[in-house]
Every structure is written in structure tokens, then in C-alpha cells.
Amino acid sequence: MKTITLTFIKKKQGSELDPLGNPITSVQNVEVAGCLIAPITEPSNAREEQAMQQGKIQVRIHLPKTFNGDVSDSNVEWCGKVFHLDSDSVAFMNENCPTKWNRYFRGEAIYE
């Protein structure tokens, strides 16, 4: 397995407001080394199955145990496509994960 470094683009809503009263959003880049990423070819739940039936491109991203940051609700580019991550993943117990990775996310391609 070959690991790669991925840059997750996460929007954060601040407490300051613009002149129209809307919250000002900032963009934060979160770089994570040692990730695994691969297309989902076998769905593991109903959401993945439904997206597959709709012809959506999905990936599974595994994060290393050494990374504890938040990349939920962010975008990441891989192989010329931008993928949006669903939500934050719960880390598995390190004792139950003999590999370098202990949590994963599902990403779905964004079509613009």
C-alpha cells in the first residue's frame, strides 16, 4: 500500500458578520500525510449502495492514527476530481487496529 498526503479544504464559519448580517466564512487547509484513498467498489451500507446506483463516484479515505484533527464536512481533490466528505468519523480503538490507520471517511465526487 502506498500512502499519500491529502489537503482537506475546510470552511469555518466565524462569529463576525458581513455588512448584510451573514457570518463571514474562512477557509482552512488541513494537510494530512500518510492517508490511504481508494474508490468504493463494494458498498458497505445503504448510503453507499444508493450513491452507487445513482452513478456517483465515491472514495474511502483512511486517516493515520497520528492525525487527530477534524476534516469533517471538507473537500479534498484526488485524481482530478473534488470529493466532499460526509461527516467526521469515530476513531476505532488503536488496540483493535493493527495497521497505521484507525478511522475512515466516505467522500462523494462533486459535479459542478
C-alpha positions, 0 to 999 in steps of 0.5 A, a space after each residue: 500500500 502506498 500512502 499519500 498526503 491529502 489537503 482537506 479544504 475546510 470552511 469555518 464559519 466565524 462569529 463576525 458578520 458581513 455588512 448584510 448580517 451573514 457570518 463571514 466564512 474562512 477557509 482552512 487547509 488541513 494537510 494530512 500525510 500518510 492517508 490511504 484513498 481508494 474508490 468504493 467498489 463494494 458498498 458497505 451500507 445503504 448510503 453507499 449502495 444508493 450513491 452507487 446506483 445513482 452513478 456517483 463516484 465515491 472514495 474511502 479515505 483512511 486517516 493515520 492514527 497520528 492525525 487527530 484533527 477534524 476534516 469533517 464536512 471538507 473537500 479534498 481533490 484526488 485524481 482530478 476530481 473534488 470529493 466532499 466528505 460526509 461527516 467526521 468519523 469515530 476513531 476505532 480503538 488503536 488496540 483493535 487496529 493493527 495497521 497505521 490507520 484507525 478511522 475512515 471517511 466516505 467522500 462523494 465526487 462533486 459535479 459542478 
